[in-house]
Amino acid sequence: MYNGKGAIMGALTVAGLCALAVLFACQSHNDEPLATPLQSNSEYVLPYPIGRTYTCIQGWNGPYSHMGVFSYGVDFSMPIGSTVTAARGGRVVYLVEHFSDDDTESGKENMVIVMHSDSTFGRYLHLTKNGALVDIGQMVTHGDTIALGGHSGAGGSPLHLHFDVTRDCGERNCRTIPVFFRNTSSHPNGPVAGTAYTAKPY
């Protein structure tokens, strides 16, 4: 004979076990949340060498400058002269490197721009003077050294590298798009300000 109450309790028990399974599946052995599929399948890695750790000082929709077309930029606190690496492979299509580190005027950011195979553009800004270590037309792969961090343009303080990605447009006011870095801790809503991110092997 059908027992409605028993069936409901059984369903709740199964639901509870499933919830526990999901909870534990989302945790690694050190209680750090595992990466989401969007992150683990991403073509992007952190824009600095494996083993280095830098703190995000402004993430997506940040209160200072990451709004409007710049909503999905990420700033990593980084001293002048720090190694900047390609977050994704592609062809170098633009660079500027003649501005001084103490020139904080907007529009005077030293930068390297890399066009990817899907016509997106990775932009690396506030580089040091003569800090571009690649040439226009050069092909790079993720992890290649491309520049040295700096303090050029309207970057404010603290010193940092600004990284963003735009789609089908590499100009200054192109709209940024969200990307995830597969070789670091989970960030389902983008890198979080005040959080340190270590570049892990990939």
Beta strands, then each sheet from edge to edge (+ up, - down):
strand 1: 53-58
strand 2: 74-77
strand 3: 83-85
strand 4: 90-96
strand 5: 111-115
strand 6: 120-125
strand 7: 127-132
strand 8: 139-140
strand 9: 145-149
strand 10: 160-167
strand 11: 196-198
sheet 1: 8+ 4- 5+ 6- 10+ 2- 1+ 11-
sheet 2: 3+ 9- 7+
end
